[in-house]
Amino acid sequence: METYCSHCGTLLPDSVNFCSKCGAPKTFESKPPQPAIKHSWAWVLLPLFFSFIGGIIAYFALKEDNRKTANQYLILGIIMSVIGFIIMIVSIAYFGASMRHVYGQ
């Protein structure tokens, strides 16, 4: 029976107790571990340009394959929304004060 290293996926002969590639102790895995699915870096553009909505879309598109990355994109969308909201409030306060000065109110 072929066994694979549970840590790095190297095929292990029956006579060894440790992986010759990574040194991990031998466990009885009948299939090689599945490599992590890598997604395009372009997914990060969704929360950057569309803030919270983009983060939600990226989260639901990626959560089945890579939960950690999906969570990071959702958090990025939330952060971008908060930054946009702060910029909006500061702009309203600044331009509102300058308009009162111009019109004498």
ZADO-1210 file (C-alpha; in nm, 4 decimals, padded with zeros to 6 digits):
<atoms>
<atom x="00.0000" y="00.0000" z="00.0000" code="MET" pos="1"/>
<atom x="00.1396" y="00.3397" z="-00.0995" code="GLU" pos="2"/>
<atom x="00.1556" y="00.5984" z="00.1759" code="THR" pos="3"/>
<atom x="00.2129" y="00.9703" z="00.1454" code="TYR" pos="4"/>
<atom x="00.3548" y="01.2197" z="00.3903" code="CYS" pos="5"/>
<atom x="00.0650" y="01.4030" z="00.5551" code="SER" pos="6"/>
<atom x="00.2775" y="01.7177" z="00.5764" code="HIS" pos="7"/>
<atom x="00.4354" y="01.7600" z="00.2314" code="CYS" pos="8"/>
<atom x="00.2716" y="01.4878" z="00.0172" code="GLY" pos="9"/>
<atom x="00.5885" y="01.2940" z="-00.0704" code="THR" pos="10"/>
<atom x="00.5438" y="00.9256" z="-00.1525" code="LEU" pos="11"/>
<atom x="00.6946" y="00.7220" z="00.1337" code="LEU" pos="12"/>
<atom x="00.8321" y="00.3691" z="00.1138" code="PRO" pos="13"/>
<atom x="00.6911" y="00.1178" z="00.3627" code="ASP" pos="14"/>
<atom x="01.0277" y="00.0780" z="00.5378" code="SER" pos="15"/>
<atom x="01.0584" y="00.4370" z="00.6712" code="VAL" pos="16"/>
<atom x="00.9027" y="00.6003" z="00.9746" code="ASN" pos="17"/>
<atom x="00.9879" y="00.9619" z="00.8826" code="PHE" pos="18"/>
<atom x="00.9588" y="01.1609" z="00.5618" code="CYS" pos="19"/>
<atom x="01.2929" y="01.1992" z="00.3855" code="SER" pos="20"/>
<atom x="01.1901" y="01.5382" z="00.2432" code="LYS" pos="21"/>
<atom x="01.0441" y="01.7249" z="00.5424" code="CYS" pos="22"/>
<atom x="01.1228" y="01.4976" z="00.8402" code="GLY" pos="23"/>
<atom x="00.7612" y="01.4631" z="00.9534" code="ALA" pos="24"/>
<atom x="00.6653" y="01.1342" z="01.1215" code="PRO" pos="25"/>
<atom x="00.4947" y="00.8858" z="00.8934" code="LYS" pos="26"/>
<atom x="00.1177" y="00.8632" z="00.9149" code="THR" pos="27"/>
<atom x="-00.0951" y="00.6348" z="00.7064" code="PHE" pos="28"/>
<atom x="-00.2440" y="00.8533" z="00.4352" code="GLU" pos="29"/>
<atom x="-00.3647" y="00.6587" z="00.1332" code="SER" pos="30"/>
<atom x="-00.4006" y="00.9694" z="-00.0880" code="LYS" pos="31"/>
<atom x="-00.1667" y="01.2609" z="-00.1350" code="PRO" pos="32"/>
<atom x="-00.2940" y="01.5789" z="00.0322" code="PRO" pos="33"/>
<atom x="-00.4751" y="01.8190" z="-00.1972" code="GLN" pos="34"/>
<atom x="-00.2771" y="02.1335" z="-00.2744" code="PRO" pos="35"/>
<atom x="-00.4321" y="02.4650" z="-00.1741" code="ALA" pos="36"/>
<atom x="-00.6207" y="02.6320" z="-00.4550" code="ILE" pos="37"/>
<atom x="-00.4626" y="02.9614" z="-00.5517" code="LYS" pos="38"/>
<atom x="-00.6895" y="03.2342" z="-00.6763" code="HIS" pos="39"/>
<atom x="-00.6062" y="03.5310" z="-00.8921" code="SER" pos="40"/>
<atom x="-00.4712" y="03.8395" z="-00.7165" code="TRP" pos="41"/>
<atom x="-00.7411" y="04.0341" z="-00.9022" code="ALA" pos="42"/>
<atom x="-00.9945" y="03.9318" z="-00.6346" code="TRP" pos="43"/>
<atom x="-00.8381" y="04.1935" z="-00.4071" code="VAL" pos="44"/>
<atom x="-00.9538" y="04.4653" z="-00.6501" code="LEU" pos="45"/>
<atom x="-01.3187" y="04.3895" z="-00.5767" code="LEU" pos="46"/>
<atom x="-01.3161" y="04.5119" z="-00.2128" code="PRO" pos="47"/>
<atom x="-01.0776" y="04.7953" z="-00.3022" code="LEU" pos="48"/>
<atom x="-01.3077" y="04.9466" z="-00.5643" code="PHE" pos="49"/>
<atom x="-01.6495" y="04.8426" z="-00.4325" code="PHE" pos="50"/>
<atom x="-01.5707" y="04.8436" z="-00.0572" code="SER" pos="51"/>
<atom x="-01.8215" y="04.6493" z="00.1547" code="PHE" pos="52"/>
<atom x="-02.0261" y="04.5068" z="-00.1352" code="ILE" pos="53"/>
<atom x="-01.7060" y="04.3970" z="-00.3120" code="GLY" pos="54"/>
<atom x="-01.5836" y="04.2348" z="00.0096" code="GLY" pos="55"/>
<atom x="-01.9073" y="04.0396" z="00.0447" code="ILE" pos="56"/>
<atom x="-01.8933" y="03.9229" z="-00.3178" code="ILE" pos="57"/>
<atom x="-01.5277" y="03.8144" z="-00.2813" code="ALA" pos="58"/>
<atom x="-01.6081" y="03.6388" z="00.0482" code="TYR" pos="59"/>
<atom x="-01.8892" y="03.4284" z="-00.0960" code="PHE" pos="60"/>
<atom x="-01.6938" y="03.3517" z="-00.4137" code="ALA" pos="61"/>
<atom x="-01.3856" y="03.2275" z="-00.2262" code="LEU" pos="62"/>
<atom x="-01.5131" y="03.0878" z="00.1054" code="LYS" pos="63"/>
<atom x="-01.5449" y="02.7258" z="-00.0112" code="GLU" pos="64"/>
<atom x="-01.1879" y="02.7034" z="-00.1413" code="ASP" pos="65"/>
<atom x="-00.9972" y="02.9271" z="00.0975" code="ASN" pos="66"/>
<atom x="-01.1799" y="03.0536" z="00.4063" code="ARG" pos="67"/>
<atom x="-00.8836" y="03.2570" z="00.5370" code="LYS" pos="68"/>
<atom x="-00.8445" y="03.4574" z="00.2145" code="THR" pos="69"/>
<atom x="-01.2214" y="03.5067" z="00.1935" code="ALA" pos="70"/>
<atom x="-01.2243" y="03.6494" z="00.5472" code="ASN" pos="71"/>
<atom x="-00.9339" y="03.8815" z="00.4648" code="GLN" pos="72"/>
<atom x="-01.1165" y="04.0209" z="00.1600" code="TYR" pos="73"/>
<atom x="-01.4331" y="04.0733" z="00.3636" code="LEU" pos="74"/>
<atom x="-01.2341" y="04.2610" z="00.6293" code="ILE" pos="75"/>
<atom x="-01.0659" y="04.4678" z="00.3566" code="LEU" pos="76"/>
<atom x="-01.4094" y="04.5612" z="00.2213" code="GLY" pos="77"/>
<atom x="-01.5233" y="04.6697" z="00.5686" code="ILE" pos="78"/>
<atom x="-01.2071" y="04.8768" z="00.6207" code="ILE" pos="79"/>
<atom x="-01.2491" y="05.0456" z="00.2829" code="MET" pos="80"/>
<atom x="-01.6106" y="05.1307" z="00.3725" code="SER" pos="81"/>
<atom x="-01.5056" y="05.2854" z="00.7038" code="VAL" pos="82"/>
<atom x="-01.2298" y="05.4883" z="00.5342" code="ILE" pos="83"/>
<atom x="-01.4780" y="05.6145" z="00.2731" code="GLY" pos="84"/>
<atom x="-01.7270" y="05.7085" z="00.5438" code="PHE" pos="85"/>
<atom x="-01.4611" y="05.9001" z="00.7401" code="ILE" pos="86"/>
<atom x="-01.3522" y="06.0877" z="00.4264" code="ILE" pos="87"/>
<atom x="-01.7149" y="06.1756" z="00.3554" code="MET" pos="88"/>
<atom x="-01.7764" y="06.3095" z="00.7080" code="ILE" pos="89"/>
<atom x="-01.4547" y="06.5142" z="00.7061" code="VAL" pos="90"/>
<atom x="-01.5387" y="06.6559" z="00.3616" code="SER" pos="91"/>
<atom x="-01.8900" y="06.7536" z="00.4680" code="ILE" pos="92"/>
<atom x="-01.7579" y="06.9185" z="00.7836" code="ALA" pos="93"/>
<atom x="-01.4830" y="07.1067" z="00.5980" code="TYR" pos="94"/>
<atom x="-01.6856" y="07.2221" z="00.2985" code="PHE" pos="95"/>
<atom x="-01.9916" y="07.2930" z="00.5110" code="GLY" pos="96"/>
<atom x="-01.7871" y="07.5269" z="00.7312" code="ALA" pos="97"/>
<atom x="-01.6318" y="07.6991" z="00.4293" code="SER" pos="98"/>
<atom x="-01.9734" y="07.7473" z="00.2647" code="MET" pos="99"/>
<atom x="-02.1125" y="07.9089" z="00.5807" code="ARG" pos="100"/>
<atom x="-01.8205" y="08.1504" z="00.5741" code="HIS" pos="101"/>
<atom x="-01.8797" y="08.2391" z="00.2056" code="VAL" pos="102"/>
<atom x="-02.2529" y="08.2991" z="00.2458" code="TYR" pos="103"/>
<atom x="-02.2202" y="08.4660" z="00.5844" code="GLY" pos="104"/>
<atom x="-02.4264" y="08.2209" z="00.7819" code="GLN" pos="105"/>
</atoms>
